[in-house]
Amino acid sequence: MPCARSTTWLNRFVWLLCVATLFLICSGGMVTSKGVGLAVPDWPTTFGYNMFLFPVSKWIGGIFFEHTHRLIASIIGFMTIILAVWMWLAEDRRWVRNLGYLALFLVALQGVLGGLRVTMLKDEIGIFHACLAQAFLGLLAVIALVTTNFWQSLPNGDLAKFRGIKSLALFATVAIYLQLALGATMRHQHRDLAILDFPTAYRQWIPDTSAHALASINARRDARALSDVTAFQIWLQMAHRFLAVIIAIAIITLCFGIWKNAREIPALRRLSILWVVLVFCQITLGAWTIWSNKAADIATAHVAMGALMLSFGVSICAILWRLQSAWLGLPARGHLIDMGKMPVPRA
């Protein structure tokens, strides 16, 4: 049953906000990849100017990337305020309205973290800032999904049939978020690549990080005018590679599971196929990032693809939660389902 108030335009606005947030993540990726996060040394002003009055003629070099990142973030902040108010006025379901309030809290926290990153000069804040941006986009994806008529029209599901694929989808989504955190940690070290070749690592499948091997590796890096590397940095990148393999296996397995057990949900089938396509695109971009010696545009595309993969994951998890909630009679639609009128699940 659709909501009492039409949410068509609200849903379109949320999708617009999703696209803008993805663009903001790309902008942040360019700032980090180019190492210009401190091109503007003050906050919330820009070289003493009001952020919105900073002369366009001064948008040059690294200042352009950092300043436009701030402007885009400000626009998204204003749009999120509009979203929260709009949902309060137009959305009947309390739990959906609460998602809007949560989005407003996250965007405010994100703005504060961005400012603290500049004023406190802490890379750890930058890592948290990057991870929170991904979580915010994931939340917007859920809001965009639950404000569609599609969400309201989903059929009841078979609890036993969906339990396994729901757990696998949740595992893959959490793993992707952890993978994004690992990537943010590597980017915010502001150093050259820890491993310069792919798919091997210094011509080995499992790199030797003994003291003698590290000395040899760093001697070769010095000859190429690259920064020295530690064993921790090498294994951090190896963990990123290993986790990518695990994520790929999980997503492919999930796709087979959905086509076997949830064929009656076309949206799930399409999303699962696209998720598989995205994971192969992401692996290609990861390899290309290394082959290009971390070219800013390729590295940023890699970050953006990771954000898309996370959005697909939370969307699939939300749909599976909705199907299970409908079967159990939980208030996924904003009201309890009449258990007496529910169809008997198939054995």
C-alpha positions as CSV (number, residue, x, y, z in Angstrom):
1,M,0.0,0.0,0.0
2,P,1.6,3.3,-1.0
3,C,2.1,6.1,1.5
4,A,-0.8,8.5,2.1
5,R,1.3,11.4,0.7
6,S,3.0,11.1,-2.7
7,T,6.7,10.8,-2.5
8,T,7.5,10.8,-6.2
9,W,9.3,14.2,-6.1
10,L,10.9,13.4,-2.8
11,N,12.3,10.2,-4.3
12,R,13.7,12.1,-7.3
13,F,15.3,14.6,-4.9
14,V,17.0,11.8,-3.0
15,W,18.4,10.4,-6.2
16,L,19.7,13.8,-7.1
17,L,21.3,14.0,-3.7
18,C,22.9,10.5,-4.2
19,V,24.4,11.6,-7.5
20,A,25.7,14.8,-5.9
21,T,27.2,12.8,-3.1
22,L,29.0,10.5,-5.5
23,F,30.3,13.5,-7.2
24,L,31.5,14.9,-3.9
25,I,33.3,11.6,-3.1
26,C,35.0,11.9,-6.5
27,S,36.0,15.4,-5.7
28,G,37.4,14.3,-2.3
29,G,39.3,11.5,-4.1
30,M,40.9,14.0,-6.4
31,V,41.9,16.2,-3.5
32,T,43.6,13.2,-1.7
33,S,45.1,11.7,-4.8
34,K,46.7,15.0,-5.8
35,G,47.8,15.7,-2.3
36,V,46.2,19.1,-2.1
37,G,44.0,18.7,1.0
38,L,45.8,21.6,2.7
39,A,46.0,23.9,-0.4
40,V,43.5,26.0,1.5
41,P,45.0,26.3,5.0
42,D,42.1,27.8,6.9
43,W,38.5,26.8,7.7
44,P,35.6,27.6,7.5
45,T,37.0,30.6,5.6
46,T,39.1,30.4,2.4
47,F,42.2,32.5,2.7
48,G,40.2,34.8,5.0
49,Y,37.3,35.1,2.6
50,N,33.8,33.9,3.2
51,M,33.8,30.5,1.4
52,F,31.1,31.5,-1.0
53,L,32.7,34.9,-1.9
54,F,36.2,33.6,-2.6
55,P,37.2,35.2,-6.0
56,V,37.0,32.8,-9.0
57,S,40.2,34.2,-10.3
58,K,42.0,32.7,-7.3
59,W,40.7,29.1,-8.1
60,I,44.0,27.9,-9.4
61,G,46.1,24.8,-9.0
62,G,45.4,22.7,-5.9
63,I,43.2,25.5,-4.5
64,F,40.7,24.8,-7.2
65,F,40.3,21.1,-6.1
66,E,40.1,21.9,-2.4
67,H,37.8,24.9,-2.7
68,T,35.4,23.3,-5.1
69,H,35.3,20.3,-2.8
70,R,34.2,22.5,0.1
71,L,31.5,24.2,-2.1
72,I,30.1,20.9,-3.2
73,A,30.0,19.7,0.4
74,S,28.2,22.9,1.4
75,I,25.6,22.4,-1.3
76,I,25.0,18.8,-0.2
77,G,24.7,20.0,3.4
78,F,21.9,22.4,2.4
79,M,20.2,19.7,0.3
80,T,20.3,17.3,3.2
81,I,18.6,19.9,5.4
82,I,15.9,20.2,2.7
83,L,15.6,16.4,2.6
84,A,15.1,16.1,6.4
85,V,12.4,18.8,6.4
86,W,10.7,17.3,3.3
87,M,10.6,13.9,4.9
88,W,9.2,15.3,8.1
89,L,6.4,16.9,6.1
90,A,5.7,14.3,3.5
91,E,6.7,10.9,4.9
92,D,4.1,9.0,7.0
93,R,6.5,6.2,8.2
94,R,8.4,7.3,11.4
95,W,11.3,5.0,10.8
96,V,11.8,6.5,7.3
97,R,11.7,10.0,8.7
98,N,14.3,8.9,11.3
99,L,16.6,8.0,8.3
100,G,16.3,11.6,7.1
101,Y,17.3,12.9,10.6
102,L,20.2,10.5,10.6
103,A,21.3,11.7,7.2
104,L,21.2,15.3,8.6
105,F,23.3,14.3,11.6
106,L,25.9,12.5,9.4
107,V,26.3,15.4,7.0
108,A,26.8,17.8,9.9
109,L,29.4,15.5,11.5
110,Q,31.1,15.1,8.1
111,G,31.4,18.9,7.7
112,V,32.9,19.2,11.2
113,L,35.4,16.4,10.5
114,G,36.4,18.1,7.2
115,G,37.2,21.3,9.1
116,L,39.1,19.5,11.8
117,R,41.2,17.7,9.2
118,V,42.4,21.1,8.0
119,T,42.8,22.8,11.4
120,M,44.3,19.8,13.3
121,L,46.4,18.3,10.5
122,K,45.5,14.8,11.5
123,D,45.5,12.0,8.8
124,E,43.4,9.8,11.1
125,I,40.6,12.4,10.8
126,G,40.9,12.3,7.1
127,I,40.4,8.5,7.1
128,F,37.3,8.7,9.2
129,H,36.1,11.6,7.0
130,A,36.4,9.4,3.9
131,C,34.7,6.4,5.6
132,L,31.8,8.5,6.8
133,A,31.2,9.9,3.3
134,Q,30.8,6.3,2.1
135,A,28.4,5.5,4.9
136,F,26.4,8.7,4.1
137,L,26.0,7.6,0.5
138,G,24.9,4.2,1.6
139,L,22.2,5.7,3.8
140,L,21.0,7.9,0.9
141,A,20.7,4.8,-1.3
142,V,18.5,3.2,1.4
143,I,16.3,6.3,1.6
144,A,16.1,6.5,-2.2
145,L,15.0,2.8,-2.2
146,V,12.4,3.0,0.6
147,T,10.7,6.1,-0.9
148,T,9.9,4.2,-4.2
149,N,6.6,2.5,-5.0
150,F,8.7,-0.5,-5.8
151,W,9.5,-0.9,-2.1
152,Q,5.8,-0.8,-1.2
153,S,5.0,-3.4,-3.8
154,L,7.6,-6.1,-2.9
155,P,5.9,-9.5,-2.3
156,N,6.2,-11.5,0.9
157,G,9.2,-13.8,0.9
158,D,10.1,-17.2,2.2
159,L,12.0,-16.8,5.5
160,A,14.2,-19.9,5.1
161,K,14.9,-19.3,1.5
162,F,16.2,-15.7,2.0
163,R,18.2,-16.3,5.2
164,G,21.3,-17.6,3.6
165,I,21.5,-15.0,0.8
166,K,20.7,-12.2,3.2
167,S,23.7,-13.2,5.4
168,L,26.0,-13.5,2.4
169,A,24.8,-10.0,1.1
170,L,25.5,-8.5,4.5
171,F,28.9,-10.1,4.7
172,A,29.8,-8.8,1.3
173,T,28.6,-5.3,2.1
174,V,30.5,-5.1,5.4
175,A,33.6,-6.4,3.6
176,I,33.3,-3.7,1.0
177,Y,33.1,-1.1,3.7
178,L,36.1,-2.5,5.3
179,Q,37.9,-2.5,1.9
180,L,37.0,1.2,1.5
181,A,38.5,1.9,4.9
182,L,41.7,0.1,4.0
183,G,41.9,2.1,0.8
184,A,41.3,5.4,2.7
185,T,44.1,4.4,5.1
186,M,46.5,3.9,2.2
187,R,45.5,7.1,0.4
188,H,45.9,9.2,3.5
189,Q,49.4,8.1,4.1
190,H,50.2,10.5,1.2
191,R,53.0,8.2,0.0
192,D,54.0,6.4,-3.2
193,L,52.5,3.0,-3.8
194,A,53.8,0.4,-1.4
195,I,53.7,-2.3,-4.1
196,L,54.6,-1.3,-7.7
197,D,53.5,-4.3,-9.7
198,F,50.3,-6.3,-10.1
199,P,49.1,-9.1,-9.8
200,T,52.4,-10.1,-8.2
201,A,54.1,-8.1,-5.4
202,Y,57.7,-7.4,-6.2
203,R,57.6,-10.3,-8.6
204,Q,56.3,-12.7,-5.8
205,W,52.8,-13.9,-5.0
206,I,53.6,-13.5,-1.3
207,P,56.1,-10.8,-0.8
208,D,59.2,-11.2,1.3
209,T,59.3,-8.5,3.9
210,S,62.4,-9.5,5.9
211,A,64.9,-6.8,6.7
212,H,67.2,-7.9,3.9
213,A,64.4,-8.0,1.4
214,L,63.1,-4.6,2.5
215,A,66.5,-3.1,2.1
216,S,66.8,-4.4,-1.4
217,I,63.2,-3.1,-2.3
218,N,63.9,0.3,-0.9
219,A,67.2,0.5,-2.8
220,R,65.3,-0.1,-6.0
221,R,62.7,2.5,-5.0
222,D,65.4,5.0,-4.2
223,A,66.7,4.6,-7.7
224,R,63.3,5.6,-9.0
225,A,63.1,8.6,-6.6
226,L,60.2,6.9,-4.6
227,S,59.7,7.0,-0.9
228,D,60.9,4.1,1.3
229,V,58.3,1.5,2.2
230,T,57.8,-0.5,5.4
231,A,56.6,-4.1,5.9
232,F,53.4,-2.8,7.4
233,Q,52.6,-0.7,4.3
234,I,53.3,-3.7,2.0
235,W,51.0,-6.0,4.0
236,L,48.3,-3.3,4.2
237,Q,48.2,-3.3,0.4
238,M,48.3,-7.1,0.3
239,A,45.3,-7.2,2.7
240,H,43.5,-4.9,0.3
241,R,44.2,-7.4,-2.5
242,F,43.2,-10.4,-0.5
243,L,40.0,-8.8,0.6
244,A,39.2,-7.9,-3.0
245,V,39.3,-11.6,-3.9
246,I,37.1,-12.5,-0.9
247,I,34.6,-9.9,-1.9
248,A,34.5,-11.0,-5.5
249,I,33.9,-14.6,-4.5
250,A,31.1,-13.6,-2.1
251,I,29.3,-11.4,-4.7
252,I,29.5,-14.1,-7.4
253,T,28.2,-16.7,-5.0
254,L,25.4,-14.3,-3.9
255,C,24.5,-13.8,-7.6
256,F,24.1,-17.6,-8.1
257,G,22.1,-17.8,-4.8
258,I,19.7,-15.1,-5.9
259,W,19.1,-16.6,-9.3
260,K,18.5,-20.0,-7.7
261,N,16.3,-18.9,-4.7
262,A,14.9,-15.5,-5.6
263,R,14.1,-15.7,-9.3
264,E,10.6,-14.1,-8.6
265,I,12.3,-10.8,-7.6
266,P,13.5,-9.3,-10.9
267,A,15.1,-6.3,-9.2
268,L,17.3,-8.6,-7.1
269,R,18.4,-10.5,-10.2
270,R,19.3,-7.3,-12.0
271,L,21.1,-5.8,-9.0
272,S,23.1,-9.0,-8.4
273,I,24.3,-9.2,-12.0
274,L,25.3,-5.5,-12.0
275,W,27.1,-6.1,-8.7
276,V,29.2,-8.8,-10.4
277,V,30.0,-6.4,-13.3
278,L,31.0,-3.7,-10.8
279,V,33.3,-6.0,-8.9
280,F,35.2,-6.9,-12.0
281,C,35.4,-3.2,-13.1
282,Q,36.7,-2.4,-9.6
283,I,39.4,-5.0,-9.8
284,T,40.4,-3.7,-13.2
285,L,40.6,-0.1,-11.9
286,G,42.6,-1.3,-8.9
287,A,45.1,-2.9,-11.2
288,W,45.1,0.1,-13.4
289,T,45.8,2.3,-10.4
290,I,49.0,0.4,-9.8
291,W,50.0,0.2,-13.4
292,S,49.6,3.9,-13.8
293,N,51.6,4.6,-10.6
294,K,48.5,5.9,-8.9
295,A,47.3,8.4,-11.5
296,A,44.8,10.7,-9.8
297,D,42.0,10.2,-12.3
298,I,42.3,6.4,-12.2
299,A,42.6,6.3,-8.4
300,T,39.5,8.5,-8.1
301,A,37.5,6.3,-10.4
302,H,38.6,3.4,-8.2
303,V,37.2,5.2,-5.2
304,A,33.9,6.1,-7.0
305,M,33.4,2.5,-8.1
306,G,33.9,1.4,-4.5
307,A,31.2,3.8,-3.5
308,L,28.8,2.4,-6.1
309,M,29.6,-1.2,-5.0
310,L,28.7,-0.2,-1.4
311,S,25.4,1.4,-2.5
312,F,24.5,-1.8,-4.4
313,G,25.3,-3.8,-1.3
314,V,23.1,-1.8,1.1
315,S,20.3,-1.8,-1.5
316,I,20.4,-5.6,-1.9
317,C,20.5,-6.0,1.9
318,A,17.6,-3.6,2.3
319,I,15.5,-5.5,-0.2
320,L,16.2,-8.8,1.5
321,W,15.4,-7.3,4.9
322,R,12.1,-6.0,3.5
323,L,11.2,-9.4,2.1
324,Q,12.0,-11.1,5.4
325,S,10.2,-8.4,7.4
326,A,7.1,-8.8,5.3
327,W,7.1,-12.6,5.9
328,L,7.5,-12.1,9.7
329,G,4.8,-9.5,9.8
330,L,7.2,-6.7,10.9
331,P,6.4,-3.0,10.2
332,A,8.5,-2.7,7.0
333,R,5.7,-0.8,5.3
334,G,5.0,1.4,8.3
335,H,2.2,-0.9,9.5
336,L,1.8,-4.4,10.7
337,I,0.9,-7.0,8.2
338,D,-2.2,-9.1,9.0
339,M,-0.7,-12.5,9.8
340,G,-4.0,-14.2,9.2
341,K,-4.0,-13.1,5.6
342,M,-0.4,-14.0,4.9
343,P,0.3,-16.7,2.3
344,V,1.7,-20.0,3.7
345,P,5.3,-20.2,2.7
346,R,6.4,-23.0,0.4
347,A,8.3,-25.9,2.0
